[in-house]
Every structure is written in structure tokens, then in C-alpha cells.
Amino acid sequence: MASCFSKFCLYALLILSVAALASSSASPLLSSTYYNRICPKALPTIKHFIEVAVSKEPRMGASLLRLHFHDCFVNGCDASILLDSSPSIDSEKNALANLNSARGFEVIDQIKVAVDKICGRSVVSCADILTVAARDSVVALGGPTWTVPLGRRDSTTASRTQANRDIPSPFMDLPALIKNFKNQGLNEKDLVALSGGHTLGFSKCLLFKDRIYNDTKTIDPMFAKQRRLTCPKTGGDTNLAPFDPTPAHFDSAYFTALTKRKGLLHSDQQLFVGGSTDGLVRTYSYNVKVFSADFAKSMIKMGNIKPLTGKQGQIRLNCRKVNNYY
């Protein structure tokens, strides 16, 4: 076989290797071809809606990626984060990490309606829509693609208490972050790679205010001064700042910022403070291909956290509420 050194060939090899990992690490009841027979137009429909949404508002890509992350960390990837409050549901939308922060629910609603219409019935779960939407959002913003194992079903419960406990805090130090990810079956490489999702999007002033005013050891002084311009000591809590200089493009700028002590959140900078994750941060900062490959692998791994399959759960008719026959 002829040697292959072109960018196209390298990218093709990356996709093949990630696809192989997906098939080997997924739940036995998840399959990348799950909808091929029952609704072959499902995935192209999701992709179309994501491309439209991200084109209108690039920030939406980061928001949908974050929704998937926050869903999977609370009792697995089961779309529990999408459930509204009801007499029987203590919505995860009201958890500290999500309240007035999590967004993109309307996009998922639109996709659900469109997919059910094109499939002729409700066969695509909200959990699968959320997982595919995260992947397609990353791709729409210039990031890598990967093969998503499918066949998840939707939960009939949610837990604000568990969301408050299990979703990692922006104020955590490195040992706490490592422990938090380990509790989900994710290792240090997964921690660093998935944190790289912060190459996209913004954070509210409230979450980094303490860092830019009180951190004197792990922050670049000029960076702190710059961030204070839009994040005053008093007020301005909802003002936004980008995680890195290119918030609408998937690249390695997030990691480069960490090596310069310009991580926005305390938890971001903790990945590069002389600890066990420094080496990976440094590698990702100058090798976006390695970061992209590891990010894709870790996204597959995260997407396989405790999925409901077979006859577990249900396929919700409306992603915001449990089907009424339960």
C-alpha cells in the first residue's frame, strides 16, 4: 500500500481509530448503526438542525456540548437534564451548575419534533439526540468527528440533589477534579481532554470573580487585569468572558492559555499548576491533533456512562416530561 502523509489521510486514520474505539468500548446494547434500519434519516436531520443553530449563534455549540456533559455526570447519559420540574420531578435544571446557566433546550425540542416527524413515530431517544448534538456541535465549530454508539433510552426520573453533588464545580482543585472524574469511571487523561471542551464558549463573571481578584499565585497579572474590565468586584455577575481567545473555534488555545497562567476558571488552571496533568496540558497546547483524538475518545467514553438500554426507561415523546403512561 502506498504511504499516506496527506492531511486528508491522517484525518481519515483518526476517524477510523475513533470508530474502532467506539465499537469496542460501548455498552453491548449500543450500536453506531442502531437507527440505520428504523430511521436512517435521523442522524442527518440532527446534523442539519445543529448546523443551523450554530450558524445563527456559535455559542450554542458550546452550550449543547455542556448539556451533554452535565447530563452524563448525573446517573449516566439518560437525558435527565432535559426534564422540567413536576410533582414527581425535582428538575436538574435547578441545580447550582445549571440554574440560569444551562441552555440549548429549545434546540433539542426542535430536533425532537423534526426527528419524530421524519421517522414517522417516536423512535429516537432524547438521550441519543443530546449525545449526537454534542458531537455535531463540535464538528460545526471545526472540531473532530467520532462515531457515536446509539440506542440509549430516556430516564423517567431526575435528581437535583445528585446534580449538585456530581457535576464538577469550577472552584475544585486538581485532587477533587481527579476524584470527581474517577467516580464516573473517567481517568486523568479524560479529565484533561474533556476539560478541553472549554476551547469553546464563555463563562459568567460570578464563576471566575474570586480568581481574578484574589488569586495571586496561579494567574497572570495582566490577564487578571483584563478580565476585571468586564467583571467588577461588585455586580456584573452575568457578564460573559471567553474561556480562551477563540471561543467559537475548536483548537488548542485553551491549553496554551493554561501554560501562560491564563485559565479563566480556578478549575481550568488547576490542570497546570505543577501537578500530574501538566504534561498532557503541555502536549495538547502544541499538538491539536493529539488533543482532538483524545477528546473524541473521551467523549465516546463519557457518552457510555450507565446508558439505559433495552426495555429500561422509555423513549420520551416530549424531552421535557415523562410519558404520561408511566
N, C-alpha and C positions, 0 to 999 in steps of 0.2 A: 504494500500500500504506500502511496506517495506520502511524503511528510506534509504536515499541515501546520503552518505557522501563522496563518492569517488571523485577524481579529475575529472573523466570522467563525472559523473552525474552533478557536479557543472558546468562543461563546457557546457553540453547539456542544462541545465536550462538557462544558459546565452544566448545561441543561440536561444532558444525558446522565451525568453523575448524580445530579439532584433528583432526577426522576427515579433512578435506581434506589436511592436512599429512601424516597417516599414509599416505594413498594415494599421495602424491607423493614421499615420502622413503623408503619401504620398499624392500627388495630386490624386484626384478621378480618373484621367485617366491614372495613373501609376499603374503597377501591377508587382509583382515579377514573375508571370507566363506568362508575355507578349510574350515571344518567344517560349514557350513550344510547341505551335502548328505550328507556321510559320517557326521556325528554332530551333529545340531542341538541335542541336549541337553547337549553337552559343557560349553559355557560357563556355562549356568545351574547345572550341577552344581558346577563350580569355585566359582562365586559363593556358593552355599549353604554349602559347607564352610568357606569363608573367613569368612563372616558368623558361623557358629557358633564357629569357633576364636577370632576376635577378640572376640566377645561373652564368651567364657569368660576370655580373657586379652588385654586390649587391647595389651599389649606385643608380642604375637605379630605384629601388623600391621607394626610396625617391623622385626621380625626377618625376616619374609618379604620385605619391601622390600629389606633389606640383602643377603639371599641372592641376589636377582636382580642387584643391583649388583655384588657380588663375583663372580658368575658371568660377567657380561658383560665385565668388565675382564680376564679371563684367556682369551685366544684366542676371544673372542666369546661370544654368548649361546647356549650349547650344552649346558647342564645338567652340565657337567664337575664343578661344585662338589658335586653330589649323589653322585658315585661314592665308594664306600668303598675303603679300601686292599685290594689283592690282589697276587699275584705280578707282575702286569703293570701295576698302577695305583699311582702314588705320589699318594695322595689329597690334594686341595687342602684337605680338612678339617683337615689337619695343618699348613697354612701358618700363619705367625705371626698373620695377621689373622683367622684362622678358628678356631684351636685353642682349645677350651674357650670359644668365643665365638659362632661361627655356630650358629644354632638354627632350628627350624621344619621339620626334615627329616621328622619324623613326620607333620606335617600334609600335606606333599607326598605322602608314601607313601599316606596315607588317600585323598587326592584321586585319585591314580593308580588305585588299586583301584576306587574308585567310578566313575570315568570309563570305565575299560575295561569294567566290568560294564554300564553303561548304554549304551555304544556297541556292546556285543556282541563286541568284539575290541580289540586294542591299536592304535589309530589316532592317538591324541593323544600327542604327544611330551612328555617331562618338561620340555624347554626351553620349550615353549609353556605348560605348566601353571605353571611358575615365573614366566613373564612375565605371564600373566593374573592369577596370585595376587598379584603385586606391585600391579597396578592395582586389583584388588578390595579389597586391604588398605587402600590409600589412601582409596578411596571409603567403606569401612566406618568409617573414622575421621574422616569429614567433609570429605575432600579432593575434588579434581576427578576426573572420569572422562575417559577418552580411548579412542579406537578402536585396538585392538591388532592390528597386522598379524600374521598367523599362518601356519604352515606350516614352522616350524623343525623340524629333526631333531636327534637327540641324538649327542653325541660318543662315541667309543669309547676316548678317552684323557683323561688329566688330567695336570696338572703342578704339583706343589707348588713347584718352583723358580720357575716363571713367576708363580705366585700371589704368592710372596714379593717378586718384582720389580715386578709390575704393579699390585697393589692399593694405592691411595694410603695412606700412613702418617698417623696422627693427629699426628705430630711434624713434618710437612712445613711449610715456609714457602710463601709465595704463589708465587714463581717455580717452585718444584718442583711445586706443585699444577697450575699452568697447563701445565707441560711434560707432566706425567703425563696430564692430560686430553687434551692435544693429540695425544699418542701413540695415543689411542683415536679420534681424529677428532672430538673434542669441543672447543668453544671456551670462552672465559671466561664467557659467559652460561650455557652448560651447566654449567660448574663451580659457579657460584653457585646456579643453580636446583636442581641435583641435590644440592648440599650442604644445601639446604633440606629434604631428607628428614629431617634431624636435628630437624625440628619434631616428630618422633615418636621415642619410645623413650629409652633410657638408655645410659650408658657406664660401664665399670668404672673404679674408682678408679686402678688401675695406669696407665691411659692419660692421666689428667689430673693425676696427683700432682705431677709436676715443675712443671707450670704454676701450681698453686695455692700451692706453697711457694717457688718460685724466680723466677717472673716478676714483675718489679717495674715493668714499663713498660706492658704492654698488658692489665692485668687490674684490675678494680675491687676495691679492698682489702676492702670489706665482703663482696663476693661470694666472694672467696678465703677469707675467714674462715668464711663459712657452709659452704662446701664442705669445709673442713678438719674440721668436726664429724663427718663420716661417712667421711672419708678421712685416716687418721692417717699420719704420716711413715713409720712402720714398721708393716707388716701391713695388713690390710683391703683388699688388692689387688682382691678380687672384689666389694667393696661397690659398689652402684649409685647413680648420680645422674642426674637427667633432663637432657637437652640444653637444654630450656627449661622454663618453669613449667607448660606444658600438654602433657605428653608423650603423652597419649592423644587429642589433637585436632590435626588438620591446620589450622594457622593461620600467621600471620606472626610469632609471638612469638620464634621462633629469631632472626630478623633484628633485631627490636627489641633483643634481648639483646646482639647483636653491637655495635650502636651505643652501648651502655652499657658496653662492655668486659666483658661477662658471657658470652662464649663459653666453653663448657666445655672443649673441646679446643684445643690450640695451633693446629691446622689450621683449626678453626672461626674463631677470632679473626683469623687471617691474612687473611680475606676483608674485614676492616675495620681496616686499620692504616695508612691513608693511601695505599694503592695503587690500581691500576686498577679494582678491583672495588668500591670504596667506594660509587660511585654506584648500582650495582644493589642492593647491600645496603640502602642508604637507601630506594630506591624500594620494594623488597619489604616493608620494615618498616612502611610505611604504606599499602600497596596490595596486599591479599591477592589480589585478582582478577588483577592483573598477574602476581604470583608463581605463582598456580595455573595460569594459561595457559602461562607459560614452563616451569613444572615439567612439565606434561603434554607439551609439545613436546619437551623434553629427554629425557623418559622414552621417548618413541617413538624418538627418535634413538639413544639408548643401546641400546634393545631391538633395533635393526637393525645392531648391530656384528657383522660377519662371521658371519651365520647359516649353518648348514648346511641346504641345501635339496635338492630333487630326490632323487637317489639317494645323496647324501652322508650319512655317518653311518648312524644307524638309529633306529627307534622302540623304545626300551627297554621290555622287559616289566616290569622292576623298576628304578626310578630309581637304585638304589644300586649296580647292577652291569651290566656289559656283557652283552648277549645271548650265550649260550654258542656260537652258531654262528659267532661271529667269532673 
